[in-house]
Amino acid sequence: MKILITGGAGFIGSNAANTFSQQGHSVTVIDNFSLGVPENLEPGILCIEGDVRDMSVLKKADAPDIIIHLAASSSSPMFTVDLSGALSNNILGHIAVLEYAVAVKAKKVLFASTSSVYANNPVPLKETQEVIPTNFYAVSKYAQENISRVFSALHGMPIVAFRFMSVYGPHEEHKGAFANLVSQFIWGMEEGKSPVIYGDGTQTRDFTSVHDLVSAFELAITADISGFEIFNVGTSEAVSVRDLVDIINAEREVAIPATFIENPIPSGYIQNQQADLSKISTILGYAPRVSLQTGIRELITLRKENPIRPQGLSF
Ligand SMILES: NC(=O)c1ccc[n+]([C@@H]2O[C@H](COP(=O)([O-])OP(=O)(O)OC[C@H]3O[C@@H](n4cnc5c(N)ncnc54)[C@H](O)[C@@H]3O)[C@@H](O)[C@H]2O)c1
């Protein structure tokens, strides 16, 4: 199968690109390297450098069967630095990719929405809950969902939006301070730094291995989907940030205490995150396979073999 992955040099994209390439698919990546790095990609993957908002860049790719659209301003703080640039990236980029998908008659488009659209809805989070995004990142992803719904209906194009929970895994070093807490805590604690926790550490996250995400992509590619669908992807386990530090300490056989500070995020901070997986398990047959302990052990082992220097930390 010919698979085009936008943002494929980034964290999630490179894990997907490498897996699909190893499985024998023909994988092309488009990335402008605004954050991702070509070193994340294994040999055999065609990498086109450029911006997805530029149709002439998209047209350089051999017409794909499947498009996995991940190129985006991928974190809420990026919208504080450059609001119009980040909104343009996520909304105009999304429209360009969908127009391209229709032009080349792609069979299906999968793209990254986010669990951030749920804001502080009660957990477990369900796709049927009313969502009112409370930050511009979530606004941009909710816009992508709504644009996709109309696009799918107008053009008969199967489009799948994934609301990822908190994803961690290999190849996050380029994200630095934008990376998931799991990775940032591991990097800091490797240097003996105390992980900094906002508030009392009882806030929970559904920490999800990127390998489980890639398995969700695989299932969606082969599934019989005709219109627009939204699926949560997570583990359905809520782990407190306090417990996360304990797990990393246990896996590293150390006892670095956390530092607790007043939460500096003025409003909209997400207190609890936990996916309800009924829809994705029923329709796609998805089941998470990587426990947080196993995922953390993988990262610690990989970093012993190849200690790539992260692009900074948020603490
Ligand atoms: N990591 C998570 O926990 C998480 C959770 C929910 C949703 N997402 C979404 O998943 C997707 C991938 O996120 P990630 O964590 O891999 O982040 P990432 O920043 O590592 O990946 C995004 C990639 O897109 C590239 N890019 C950005 N704008 C581009 C453009 N206009 N044209 C071409 N390339 C461009 C960047 O260089 C980067 O390589 C994003 O859409 C993000 O919003 C991520």
The ligand as an ORCA input file, in Angstrom:
! r2SCAN-3c Opt
* xyz 0 1
  N       2.132     13.736     21.128
  C       0.908     13.763     21.670
  O       0.716     13.427     22.857
  C      -0.269     14.189     20.833
  C      -1.533     14.134     21.413
  C      -2.641     14.522     20.656
  C      -2.471     14.925     19.345
  N      -1.229     14.984     18.790
  C      -1.118     15.402     17.390
  O      -0.404     14.418     16.681
  C       0.315     15.006     15.592
  C       1.774     14.623     15.673
  O       2.289     15.108     16.904
  P       3.738     14.771     17.420
  O       3.634     14.587     18.884
  O       4.360     13.729     16.582
  O       4.449     16.182     17.207
  P       5.699     16.640     16.323
  O       5.781     18.090     16.497
  O       6.886     15.790     16.667
  O       5.239     16.275     14.846
  C       4.698     17.216     13.949
  C       5.587     17.235     12.716
  O       4.966     18.051     11.744
  C       5.956     18.864     11.120
  N       5.230     20.034     10.620
  C       4.608     21.001     11.343
  N       3.989     21.872     10.523
  C       4.215     21.438      9.252
  C       3.821     21.891      7.967
  N       3.072     22.996      7.802
  N       4.222     21.192      6.877
  C       4.979     20.083      7.017
  N       5.390     19.609      8.197
  C       4.997     20.268      9.306
  C       6.971     19.149     12.211
  O       8.250     19.447     11.709
  C       6.966     17.806     12.969
  O       7.932     16.926     12.431
  C       0.068     16.506     15.696
  O      -0.985     16.838     14.825
  C      -0.360     16.694     17.135
  O      -1.147     17.834     17.292
  C      -0.129     14.617     19.511
*
